[in-house]
Amino acid sequence: MDEGVEIEDTDELFDEQLITVDPGQAPLRIDRYLMYRITKLSRSKIQKGIAQGLIKVNGQVVKANYKVQPADDIIVRYPRYDDSEKELVPEAMDLDIAYEDEHLLVVNKPVGLVVHPGISNWRGTLVNGLLHHVGHRVIPSLEGNPPNRPGLVHRIDKNTSGLLVIAKDAESLTHLAKQFFDHTIDRQYLALVWGQPQQEEGTIDRFLGRDPKDPTRQTVFEDGESGKRAITHYHIVEPLYYVSLVRCWLETGRTHQIRIHFKSLGHPLFGDEKYGGDRIMKGTIFQKYRQFVQNCLRMMPHQALHATYLAFDHPISGKRLQFEVPPPENFTNVLKKWRQYVSTRRDKRDLL
């Protein structure tokens, strides 16, 4: 779906088991072998873990058809909790609702709020707040999606702010999902990136998929065999010497799409710890400049990404709805600081 869901894959949320294959073991597909060795995991869950890079043989990620050999060391990591068995709990929450009617609502999600419940966040998510907001009304989930995502047709990261549309009934959910599939929903983001892309406007078209070395990250692949095609259009709104404010249009909605796309260009998002933007990537070696950047990073200790604009056809009336919200205060304050830096540089004709 959209730019990504933030479910923190930390070690304490997983069990880890080391299995050394017996010397007399005949070659056998690893998914079948593990199904016999770890009875609490089904074959489908084992295959999913293999695809996510959570199962390694002799330190290497393998495919489900890998045949185990005697003395192989297999490390298996799997979630301690099964989300599908938990009941969703409504929770009172102060939601910033940009629009609402009987069929849908549009929410301006703040930084730090997880969109839907998951392994590490079964309480305190946007979905928990939505369930309380709608009372006894039952909100459906898309067919094929887990039940912990009622009303959701797209998602954004925990530390990305901005607009989300949520359906209240099955007809609206299906209609909105089709608009996403047909790319008729207009999603625009503001991002502060390190450096300045060579082209003032352009399109990033890359195949993205889960990083085999780190299942919590995405990476770029050469073709569609290992990754899915992801397309981001952008233009530079405001160059600020060592950073640039860019506006992005999503044609697809892969996990961490904007974040990894700009990293692949050598321009990671400012403050993005996961993809290397939380350190000085451009600029001078002077101490005063380093202090300036570090102050900015403290003001906004997360990726500088905001879902600023959303437009779609109302699933019942057909009317085109458009919404736009400015970035949160810490984002705008960091922009002000960089603008002041640019002004100081122009005045002094020198660097900090």
C-alpha positions as CSV (number, residue, x, y, z in Angstrom):
1,M,0.0,0.0,0.0
2,D,1.4,3.4,0.9
3,E,4.7,4.6,2.1
4,G,5.0,2.1,4.8
5,V,3.8,0.8,8.1
6,E,6.0,1.3,11.1
7,I,6.1,-2.0,13.1
8,E,9.5,-2.0,15.0
9,D,11.3,-5.2,14.3
10,T,13.4,-5.2,17.5
11,D,15.2,-8.3,18.8
12,E,13.1,-8.4,22.0
13,L,9.9,-8.9,19.9
14,F,11.3,-12.1,18.4
15,D,12.3,-15.5,19.6
16,E,15.5,-16.9,18.0
17,Q,16.3,-20.6,17.7
18,L,19.5,-22.2,16.5
19,I,19.2,-25.6,14.9
20,T,22.2,-27.6,13.7
21,V,21.2,-30.3,11.1
22,D,22.1,-33.8,12.2
23,P,25.0,-35.6,10.4
24,G,22.8,-38.2,8.9
25,Q,20.1,-35.9,7.6
26,A,19.1,-36.5,4.0
27,P,18.6,-33.4,1.7
28,L,15.2,-31.9,2.4
29,R,13.6,-28.6,1.6
30,I,14.2,-26.2,4.5
31,D,10.5,-25.2,4.8
32,R,9.5,-28.9,5.3
33,Y,12.5,-29.6,7.6
34,L,11.7,-26.7,9.9
35,M,8.0,-27.6,9.9
36,Y,9.0,-30.9,11.6
37,R,11.6,-29.3,13.9
38,I,9.5,-26.4,15.1
39,T,5.9,-27.7,15.4
40,K,4.4,-24.4,16.6
41,L,5.1,-22.8,13.3
42,S,3.0,-23.7,10.2
43,R,4.7,-24.3,6.9
44,S,3.2,-21.0,5.5
45,K,4.6,-19.0,8.4
46,I,8.0,-20.6,7.9
47,Q,7.9,-19.7,4.2
48,K,6.9,-16.2,5.1
49,G,9.8,-16.0,7.5
50,I,12.2,-17.2,4.8
51,A,10.9,-14.6,2.4
52,Q,11.4,-11.9,5.0
53,G,15.0,-12.9,5.6
54,L,14.2,-14.0,9.2
55,I,15.7,-17.5,8.6
56,K,19.3,-18.0,7.6
57,V,21.5,-21.0,6.9
58,N,25.2,-20.6,7.8
59,G,24.6,-16.9,8.1
60,Q,23.1,-16.5,4.6
61,V,19.5,-15.9,3.5
62,V,18.1,-18.8,1.5
63,K,15.0,-19.6,-0.5
64,A,12.2,-21.9,0.6
65,N,13.4,-24.6,-1.8
66,Y,16.9,-24.7,-0.3
67,K,17.7,-28.3,0.8
68,V,19.3,-28.6,4.2
69,Q,22.7,-30.4,4.5
70,P,24.3,-32.2,7.4
71,A,25.9,-29.8,9.9
72,D,24.0,-26.7,8.5
73,D,23.5,-24.1,11.2
74,I,20.0,-22.7,10.8
75,I,18.9,-19.5,12.7
76,V,15.2,-19.0,12.9
77,R,13.7,-15.8,14.1
78,Y,9.9,-15.5,14.6
79,P,7.5,-13.2,16.3
80,R,6.6,-14.0,19.9
81,Y,3.0,-12.9,19.3
82,D,0.4,-13.8,16.8
83,D,-1.4,-10.6,15.9
84,S,-4.3,-12.3,14.3
85,E,-5.5,-13.8,17.6
86,K,-5.7,-10.5,19.5
87,E,-8.8,-8.4,19.9
88,L,-8.7,-4.8,18.8
89,V,-9.3,-2.4,21.7
90,P,-11.0,1.0,21.2
91,E,-9.1,3.8,22.9
92,A,-10.0,7.5,23.4
93,M,-7.6,9.6,21.4
94,D,-7.4,13.2,20.2
95,L,-7.6,12.8,16.5
96,D,-6.9,15.6,14.0
97,I,-9.8,15.0,11.6
98,A,-9.7,17.0,8.4
99,Y,-12.9,15.7,7.0
100,E,-15.6,13.2,8.0
101,D,-19.0,12.0,6.7
102,E,-20.9,8.7,7.1
103,H,-18.7,6.9,4.6
104,L,-15.2,8.0,5.3
105,L,-12.9,10.3,7.2
106,V,-9.5,11.9,6.5
107,V,-7.1,12.2,9.4
108,N,-3.9,14.3,9.7
109,K,-1.7,11.8,11.5
110,P,1.0,13.2,13.8
111,V,4.6,12.0,14.0
112,G,5.0,9.1,16.5
113,L,1.6,7.6,16.0
114,V,1.6,4.0,14.6
115,V,-1.2,3.5,12.0
116,H,-2.4,0.0,13.0
117,P,-1.7,-2.5,15.7
118,G,1.2,-4.9,15.3
119,I,3.6,-7.0,17.2
120,S,5.1,-4.2,19.3
121,N,2.1,-1.8,19.2
122,W,-1.2,-3.5,20.0
123,R,-2.4,-0.5,21.8
124,G,-2.2,3.3,21.2
125,T,-2.4,3.2,17.4
126,L,-4.5,5.2,15.0
127,V,-6.8,2.2,14.5
128,N,-7.4,2.0,18.3
129,G,-8.4,5.7,18.3
130,L,-10.6,5.3,15.2
131,L,-12.5,2.4,16.8
132,H,-13.3,4.5,19.8
133,H,-14.3,7.4,17.5
134,V,-16.9,5.5,15.5
135,G,-18.3,3.8,18.6
136,H,-20.2,0.5,18.0
137,R,-20.0,0.8,14.2
138,V,-18.1,-2.1,12.6
139,I,-15.4,-1.0,10.2
140,P,-14.4,-3.7,7.7
141,S,-10.9,-4.7,6.6
142,L,-10.0,-5.2,2.9
143,E,-10.4,-8.8,1.8
144,G,-7.1,-10.6,2.2
145,N,-5.8,-8.2,4.8
146,P,-5.4,-9.0,8.5
147,P,-8.3,-7.9,10.7
148,N,-6.0,-5.4,12.5
149,R,-6.3,-3.0,9.6
150,P,-10.0,-2.0,9.6
151,G,-10.8,0.8,7.1
152,L,-7.3,1.2,5.9
153,V,-6.4,1.4,2.2
154,H,-3.0,3.0,2.7
155,R,-0.5,3.6,5.4
156,I,2.3,5.9,6.4
157,D,5.3,5.4,8.7
158,K,5.1,6.0,12.4
159,N,7.5,9.0,12.1
160,T,5.9,10.3,8.9
161,S,3.1,12.8,9.4
162,G,0.2,13.7,7.2
163,L,-3.0,12.8,5.6
164,L,-4.7,9.4,5.6
165,V,-8.2,8.4,4.3
166,I,-10.1,5.7,6.2
167,A,-13.2,4.0,4.9
168,K,-16.2,3.4,7.3
169,D,-18.1,0.8,5.2
170,A,-17.4,-2.0,2.8
171,E,-18.5,-0.2,-0.4
172,S,-16.3,2.8,0.4
173,L,-13.4,0.6,1.3
174,T,-13.6,-1.3,-2.0
175,H,-14.0,1.9,-4.1
176,L,-11.1,3.7,-2.5
177,A,-8.9,0.6,-2.8
178,K,-9.7,0.5,-6.5
179,Q,-8.7,4.2,-6.9
180,F,-5.3,3.3,-5.3
181,F,-5.0,0.4,-7.6
182,D,-5.8,2.5,-10.7
183,H,-3.5,5.3,-9.5
184,T,-6.3,7.9,-9.6
185,I,-5.6,9.0,-6.0
186,D,-3.2,11.9,-5.8
187,R,-0.7,11.7,-2.9
188,Q,1.9,14.4,-2.5
189,Y,4.6,14.5,0.1
190,L,7.1,17.2,1.3
191,A,10.5,15.9,2.1
192,L,13.7,17.6,3.2
193,V,16.6,15.8,1.6
194,W,20.4,16.1,1.9
195,G,22.0,17.9,-1.1
196,Q,20.3,18.9,-4.3
197,P,19.3,16.4,-7.0
198,Q,20.9,17.1,-10.3
199,Q,17.5,17.6,-12.0
200,E,15.1,20.2,-10.8
201,E,12.3,17.8,-11.5
202,G,12.4,14.1,-12.4
203,T,11.1,10.6,-11.9
204,I,12.7,7.9,-9.8
205,D,11.8,4.4,-11.2
206,R,13.5,1.6,-9.3
207,F,12.7,-1.9,-8.1
208,L,12.4,-2.0,-4.3
209,G,12.2,-5.0,-1.9
210,R,13.2,-6.2,1.5
211,D,16.9,-6.0,2.2
212,P,18.1,-9.6,2.6
213,K,20.7,-8.4,5.2
214,D,18.2,-6.5,7.3
215,P,14.4,-7.4,7.0
216,T,13.4,-4.1,8.7
217,R,14.9,-2.1,5.7
218,Q,14.2,-1.8,2.0
219,T,16.7,-1.8,-0.8
220,V,17.0,-1.3,-4.5
221,F,17.1,-4.3,-6.9
222,E,18.2,-4.5,-10.5
223,D,15.0,-6.1,-11.7
224,G,11.5,-7.2,-10.7
225,E,12.6,-10.7,-9.7
226,S,13.5,-9.7,-6.2
227,G,11.7,-6.3,-5.9
228,K,8.6,-4.5,-7.0
229,R,8.6,-1.5,-9.3
230,A,8.3,1.8,-7.5
231,I,7.8,5.2,-9.2
232,T,8.2,8.6,-7.5
233,H,7.9,11.9,-9.3
234,Y,9.4,15.0,-7.7
235,H,10.4,18.6,-8.1
236,I,12.6,20.8,-6.0
237,V,10.5,23.4,-4.2
238,E,13.4,25.2,-2.4
239,P,17.1,24.6,-2.6
240,L,18.8,25.4,0.7
241,Y,22.5,24.9,-0.1
242,Y,23.2,21.6,1.6
243,V,19.6,20.4,1.8
244,S,16.6,20.7,-0.5
245,L,12.9,20.8,0.1
246,V,11.2,18.6,-2.5
247,R,7.6,17.8,-3.3
248,C,6.9,14.2,-4.3
249,W,4.1,12.5,-6.2
250,L,3.6,8.8,-5.6
251,E,2.6,6.7,-8.6
252,T,3.1,3.5,-6.5
253,G,3.1,3.0,-2.8
254,R,5.9,0.7,-1.6
255,T,7.2,0.4,1.9
256,H,9.7,3.3,2.6
257,Q,9.4,4.3,-1.1
258,I,10.4,7.9,-0.9
259,R,13.0,7.3,1.7
260,I,14.9,4.6,-0.2
261,H,14.4,6.3,-3.6
262,F,16.2,9.4,-2.5
263,K,18.8,7.4,-0.7
264,S,19.5,5.6,-4.0
265,L,20.1,9.0,-5.6
266,G,22.6,9.9,-2.9
267,H,20.2,12.3,-1.2
268,P,18.7,10.5,1.9
269,L,16.0,12.3,3.9
270,F,17.2,14.7,6.6
271,G,17.0,12.9,9.9
272,D,16.3,9.5,8.5
273,E,18.2,7.2,10.9
274,K,17.3,4.0,9.0
275,Y,18.7,5.2,5.7
276,G,21.7,7.3,6.9
277,G,20.2,10.8,6.9
278,D,20.7,11.3,10.6
279,R,24.3,12.6,10.2
280,I,26.0,15.3,8.2
281,M,25.9,14.3,4.5
282,K,26.7,17.6,2.9
283,G,28.5,20.8,4.1
284,T,31.6,22.1,5.7
285,I,33.9,20.8,8.3
286,F,33.6,23.8,10.6
287,Q,32.5,23.2,14.1
288,K,29.8,25.9,14.0
289,Y,28.2,24.2,11.0
290,R,28.3,20.8,12.7
291,Q,26.6,22.3,15.8
292,F,24.0,23.9,13.6
293,V,23.1,20.6,11.9
294,Q,23.1,18.7,15.2
295,N,20.7,21.3,16.6
296,C,18.4,20.7,13.6
297,L,18.6,17.0,14.0
298,R,17.6,17.3,17.7
299,M,14.7,19.5,16.8
300,M,13.4,16.8,14.4
301,P,14.8,13.4,15.4
302,H,13.1,11.5,12.6
303,Q,12.9,11.6,8.8
304,A,11.7,14.9,7.4
305,L,8.7,13.5,5.5
306,H,5.1,14.8,5.5
307,A,2.1,13.6,3.5
308,T,0.9,17.1,2.7
309,Y,-1.8,16.6,0.0
310,L,-4.4,14.0,-0.8
311,A,-7.1,14.0,-3.5
312,F,-9.6,11.3,-4.4
313,D,-13.1,10.7,-5.7
314,H,-15.7,10.3,-3.0
315,P,-16.8,6.6,-3.2
316,I,-20.5,7.4,-3.1
317,S,-21.0,10.9,-4.5
318,G,-18.2,10.8,-7.0
319,K,-17.2,14.3,-6.0
320,R,-13.5,15.1,-6.1
321,L,-12.2,15.8,-2.6
322,Q,-8.9,17.6,-2.0
323,F,-7.1,18.2,1.2
324,E,-3.8,19.9,2.1
325,V,-2.1,20.3,5.5
326,P,1.2,22.0,6.3
327,P,4.1,20.1,7.9
328,P,4.2,19.9,11.7
329,E,5.9,22.5,13.8
330,N,9.3,20.9,14.2
331,F,9.5,20.4,10.4
332,T,8.7,24.0,9.7
333,N,11.1,25.2,12.4
334,V,14.0,23.2,10.8
335,L,13.1,24.8,7.5
336,K,13.3,28.2,9.1
337,K,16.7,27.4,10.5
338,W,18.0,26.4,7.1
339,R,16.5,29.5,5.5
340,Q,18.3,31.6,8.1
341,Y,21.5,29.8,7.4
342,V,21.1,30.5,3.6
343,S,20.4,34.2,4.4
344,T,23.5,34.4,6.7
345,R,25.7,32.8,4.0
346,R,24.4,35.2,1.4
347,D,25.0,38.2,3.7
348,K,28.5,37.1,4.8
349,R,29.6,35.4,1.5
350,D,31.1,32.8,3.7
351,L,30.2,29.5,5.4
352,L,29.3,29.0,9.0
